[in-house]
Amino acid sequence: MYYLIFIILFFFAAIEVATRKKMGILFDAVYVVMTCMVMFRYGQLADYPNYEFIYDNPELTSIADPLYVIVQESLKSLGVNYEGFVMIIGALTMGLSYSFLAKFCNKSITALFIFYTYEFLVMPMSSVRQGLGVSFLLYGFTLILEERRKAFYILVAIGSFIHVSLMAVLLIPFFYNKRYYNEWYVASALAGLTIFALVTPDLTTLFPGFFDGRSTGDAEDSRLVQIAMRLMLIAPVLYYKPEYGTLAYFAKAICIMGYAIYCLFAFAPTMAGRLEYYFRVFMCMLVAYMIFAEGKSYVREVIVLGVIMVHVVLFFKNMNAFISQGEYDPDKVTMFNFPYVSIFNEDELKYYKLYE
């Protein structure tokens, strides 16, 4: 299932870039399938069993995320089992995210491809709480554009009781309708932040209580690879010069913000990545704008195709990571055949796992 959706989106994204024609019906159809994938998954990816354990042991949930516990316990009191809980949260997450991808990304297949290959796999399919947090941001994005900041802040405050990292998005409204950069200054600042990210030693040991569970402990060469992957995305973003006052201009600012935040916290890669998710999702909006903007531009097309190819790599990189994280048998599962297991064929999971 993972690969079927990947192939469909990749094929039609290429057509969309070449023809600049919208395919709204296909977008909706694929989005429904993706929503079903989230709702009916079983035992998939690293966080699924972790959240199942929390569901059975709510006292282990962080005190910083009380709303998640309230929702969880409320559903349990109604007799909802963990599989039912996953369905409800999955439907809510994808439902709240839809308006952003449909309205502000113009139902772009390319934008959906970018969302699918990275944000979708890492968040709604794995990190339940943060996936819901991102959906709060996407749903509330229209509040920023309407200058209803108080309403946006209230929404973020509510969402932060599900995942405290959502507080990072409070920065976003300050960049709306602002001439925020001189290209040379921004490029120089990001170059400095990149060097900072590469040379800063692991500082997590200085704050063990704060960074517990937030650092992957990756080696320096892993950090280099992570920064390199992000540079391949941010470099073309910097090169593209959208008109001031457009959504593309705002999306570019948010993407730059996300890269800067990642670099600042690169010494704790897991935490850095979690904070970056909220900003990086706006790459979908930026790419959609480049595709459907007036006038044909080979520069825009090359940038979009480059972003697509980076996300092809990210898709298979994620598939490969899921094998070790989920303790799958490497003799049966590779990055090219990672299985989708649902509640309808849950017994098959034992075949693919190293341990029952």
CORGIJO-V938959 format. One record per helix or strand of 2 or more residues. SS is the DSSP state (@ for helix, = for strand). FROM is the first residue (numbers start at 0). TO is the last residue. If there is no record, write none. Layout:
BEGIN
ss: {SS & SS}
from: {FROM & FROM}
to: {TO & TO}
END
This chain:
BEGIN
ss: {@ & @ & @ & @ & @ & @ & @ & @ & @ & @ & @ & @ & @ & @ & @ & @ & @ & @}
from: {1 & 23 & 45 & 57 & 62 & 81 & 108 & 127 & 148 & 163 & 182 & 203 & 219 & 246 & 268 & 282 & 297 & 345}
to: {18 & 39 & 55 & 59 & 76 & 103 & 121 & 144 & 159 & 174 & 198 & 210 & 238 & 263 & 279 & 291 & 324 & 351}
END
